[in-house]
């Protein structure tokens, strides 16, 4: 039942599983990219200042 609510408003041509897995991967890469940049900035501040 919950899966049907997630698909409300989605067209027949859209692959819901593919879309959601792509979105999850994007969020995961964004999270780790942000952590990586923060670590890089901290290391730069430590070694360059």
BAZA-322854 format. One line per field, with one value per residue: y, z, x of N, C-alpha, C in turn; residue number from 1. Coordinates in nm, 4 decimals. Layout:
N
n_north <- c(Y,...)
n_up <- c(Z,...)
n_east <- c(X,...)
ca_north <- c(Y,...)
ca_up <- c(Z,...)
ca_east <- c(X,...)
c_north <- c(Y,...)
c_up <- c(Z,...)
c_east <- c(X,...)
num <- c(NUM,...)
! end
This chain:
49
n_north <- c(-0.1196,0.1262,0.1579,0.2133,0.4711,0.6119,0.6146,0.7726,1.0115,0.9656,0.9050,0.6471,0.5904,0.6281,0.4813,0.3839,0.2532,0.2763,0.5536,0.6230,0.4860,0.6187,0.8742,0.8204,0.7482,0.9915,1.1550,1.0219,1.0520,1.3306,1.3780,1.2495,1.3914,1.6481,1.5996,1.5280,1.7685,1.9336,1.8064,1.8414,2.1250,2.1660,2.0337,2.1912,2.4371,2.3674,2.2926,2.5035,2.7466)
n_up <- c(0.0000,0.0785,-0.1216,-0.3431,-0.2816,-0.3065,-0.5767,-0.6748,-0.9067,-1.0760,-1.4036,-1.6448,-1.8002,-1.6443,-1.4582,-1.1498,-0.9506,-1.0558,-1.0655,-0.7913,-0.6871,-0.8169,-0.7103,-0.4379,-0.4584,-0.5461,-0.3207,-0.1317,-0.2452,-0.2412,0.0348,0.1200,-0.0366,0.0714,0.3307,0.2649,0.1533,0.3800,0.5503,0.3972,0.4023,0.6770,0.7134,0.5433,0.6782,0.9119,0.8275,0.6635,0.7888)
n_east <- c(0.0816,0.1910,0.3748,0.2190,0.1265,0.3631,0.3925,0.1934,0.0919,0.3036,0.4084,0.3313,0.5520,0.7724,1.0334,1.0088,1.1654,1.4242,1.4508,1.4317,1.6538,1.8604,1.8255,1.8785,2.1489,2.2548,2.2068,2.3656,2.6259,2.6425,2.6396,2.8809,3.0601,3.0368,3.1333,3.3952,3.4957,3.4783,3.6647,3.8945,3.9161,3.9564,4.2017,4.3617,4.3470,4.4804,4.7420,4.8280,4.8013)
ca_north <- c(0.0000,0.2440,0.1708,0.2783,0.6144,0.6695,0.6231,0.8648,1.1230,0.9232,0.8555,0.5066,0.5771,0.6449,0.3649,0.4354,0.1955,0.3368,0.6936,0.6298,0.4435,0.7292,0.9804,0.7774,0.7574,1.1339,1.2035,0.9604,1.1178,1.4685,1.3726,1.2197,1.5029,1.7556,1.5578,1.5357,1.9100,1.9824,1.7518,1.9108,2.2611,2.1581,2.0016,2.3090,2.5364,2.3183,2.2894,2.6241,2.8692)
ca_up <- c(0.0000,0.0833,-0.2518,-0.4328,-0.2521,-0.3596,-0.7211,-0.7146,-0.9878,-1.1639,-1.5315,-1.6743,-1.8655,-1.5464,-1.3813,-1.0135,-0.8793,-1.1101,-1.0231,-0.6481,-0.6626,-0.8622,-0.6100,-0.3189,-0.4890,-0.5494,-0.1831,-0.0684,-0.2969,-0.1908,0.1756,0.1324,-0.0970,0.1709,0.4367,0.2086,0.1435,0.5166,0.5972,0.3217,0.4550,0.8105,0.6958,0.4876,0.7855,1.0073,0.7721,0.5901,0.8703)
ca_east <- c(0.0000,0.2776,0.4405,0.1237,0.1249,0.4868,0.3818,0.0869,0.1390,0.4114,0.3599,0.3596,0.6823,0.8799,1.0747,1.0145,1.2798,1.5456,1.4522,1.4599,1.7914,1.9452,1.8121,1.9516,2.2916,2.2882,2.2106,2.4823,2.7464,2.6420,2.6775,3.0231,3.1333,3.0389,3.2261,3.5296,3.5345,3.4986,3.7930,3.9992,3.9297,4.0161,4.3438,4.4274,4.3613,4.5790,4.8775,4.8662,4.7947)
c_north <- c(0.1262,0.2664,0.2394,0.4280,0.6822,0.6906,0.7154,0.9819,1.0882,0.8710,0.7104,0.4881,0.5868,0.5145,0.4111,0.3819,0.2573,0.4811,0.7051,0.5850,0.5508,0.8430,0.9451,0.7864,0.9029,1.1901,1.1497,1.0283,1.2631,1.4729,1.3497,1.3270,1.6198,1.7229,1.5686,1.6789,1.9681,1.9326,1.8211,2.0523,2.2623,2.1275,2.1194,2.4160,2.4957,2.3310,2.4214,2.7526,2.8680)
c_up <- c(0.0000,-0.0514,-0.3521,-0.4080,-0.3082,-0.5100,-0.7667,-0.7916,-1.0806,-1.2919,-1.5521,-1.7327,-1.7674,-1.4716,-1.2384,-0.9394,-0.9266,-1.0635,-0.8762,-0.6169,-0.7075,-0.7619,-0.4834,-0.3402,-0.4913,-0.4077,-0.1116,-0.1151,-0.2496,-0.0454,0.1902,0.0670,-0.0012,0.2840,0.3872,0.1982,0.2821,0.5717,0.5257,0.3757,0.5938,0.8005,0.6380,0.5943,0.8831,0.9529,0.7067,0.6719,0.9829)
c_east <- c(0.0861,0.3455,0.3477,0.1184,0.2489,0.4769,0.2699,0.1463,0.2535,0.3500,0.3984,0.5001,0.7991,0.9062,1.1017,1.1369,1.4109,1.5595,1.4910,1.6021,1.8901,1.9431,1.8901,2.1023,2.3369,2.3006,2.3344,2.6113,2.7552,2.6875,2.8271,3.1099,3.1453,3.1352,3.3695,3.5807,3.5614,3.6321,3.9085,4.0220,3.9933,4.1658,4.4202,4.4484,4.4705,4.7212,4.9203,4.8616,4.8942)
num <- c(1,2,3,4,5,6,7,8,9,10,11,12,13,14,15,16,17,18,19,20,21,22,23,24,25,26,27,28,29,30,31,32,33,34,35,36,37,38,39,40,41,42,43,44,45,46,47,48,49)
! end
